[in-house]
Amino acid sequence: MHLKTQQISVSNLEIGMYVSRLDVPWVKTPFPIQGFYVTKQDEINLLAQYCNHVYIDTILSKMDGSAVKHAKLPVGPKGKLDPKTEKLMNEKARMKSRAENYQVTTPIKKELKTAEKIYNNVTATVSNAMSLIESGEPIQINQVEKSIRKMVDSVIRNPDALVWMCRIRQENAHLFESSIRASVWGLVFARHLGLSRKDLNDVGAALILSSIGKSKLPRELHIGELEESEQEAYKQHIEKTLEELEYMGAVNGQIKFIISNYCERNNGTGYPRGLIGNRIPFLARIAGLADYYEQMINPRPGIEAMTPVEAVADLYHNRGILFQREIIEAYIQAIGIYPTGSLVELSDHSIGIVLEQKEKARLRPKVALVRNNYGIDLEQSKIIDLSESPSDENGAPLEVLQSLPSSAIDVNTDILTDKLFGFKWFGMAS
């Protein structure tokens, strides 16, 4: 079954229709990011202030295109919404754009010291948990959840710090470390959307715990491209994860619900149930997109990694296909084209590492040069803020030329981090 939409004028909207797309970006309106049922005339009047026309999802509204004008909102006894519709509308109420207006409260230089401890702690905690699971012993889930809460706190204070840790630790080979990085991407995205701390905790926990089932699969299923029969075997990781969590008994239902659905895809090609569109729970879509992005930039052994720009291009291509169009656009806004810690070549052919991004200047980040335009590695990095429109030595505007894979240049990231973010950070003030 495929999604089917019909474009209509806002003036023709009626109560009961399901609005799946607008003619303007969702983030520029007060409406939920992924669509909503029209329940009252006030919503139509508000839409008219932002849009000329909208797109109606005729399948989700359970009607064909010719009948869309006569849609009625499903109701139960005594005029109440039926349970499925009420659940969907409650979900949408949580994802109104920027419900929580999180602000950066700690400079990256200061937050990175905390983020490094948090990242090391969660790595050790999850590593220990995986060892216990492999030996058939129960794990202390409260320790894992405590580590995740600290991750959430750090991301809320300054998301760039843990993103930096993800980028400089991306060569780690353990399966669970990929899930930790995916968790960070999910937290950064959820923060950008203004979701609650509880939702951030649940998304982060679901992505980290999702590696439990994968660790129980044969080693050959974690190397290179998989044959069709291997793909079917690999899909069992969700069931294996849920079985283990059921054995633990202390994991909240929403975390398990996210894990059950994060591998579903917008066009129905995901698993385990082949759900489509808005039938996929919203937090599962958040987690699924974060995991998909992580697998592109840090894939399994035997598969070539994409640069962040290539990964963003893939996401953009898959708008409305694997993932909902508005969600992908919001995700790209959240992580940027050049995420913190990524390697870039500038227009004068010097090479640097992205230090920070400004929300209104994502294409012009602050960069630490590690190799100059003559191909000479620098002992002391030079900081360049591209948002200030600097010029190269010939007077030409200096800008990012391209994103590079992390293997393009040999950089000791631990030493670089100490130089950049230590107490003598180029004499720059915090």
Buried (B, 14 or more C-beta within 10 A) or exposed (E): EEBBBBEBEBEEBBBBBBBBBBEEBBBEBEBBBBBBBBBEEEBBEBBEEBBEBBBBBBBBBEBEEEEBBEBEBBEEEEEEBEEEBEEBBEBBEBBBBEBBEBEBEBBBBBBBEBBBEBBEBBBEBBBBBBEEBEEEEEBBBEBBBEBBBBBBEBBBBBBBBBBBBBBBBBEEEBBBBBBBBBBBBBBBBBBBBBBEBEBBBBBBBBBBBBBBBBBBBEEEBBEEEBEEEBEEBBBBBBEBBBEBBEEBEEBBEBBBBBBBBBBBBBBBEBBEEEBBBBBBBBBBBBBBBBBBBBBBBBBBEEEEBBBBBBBBBBBEEBBBEBBBBBBBBBBBBBBBBBBBBBBBBBBBEBBBBBBBBBEEBBEBBBBBBBBBBEEEEBEEBEBBBBBEEBEBEEEEEBBBBBBBBBEBBEBEBEEBBEBBBEEEBEEEEE
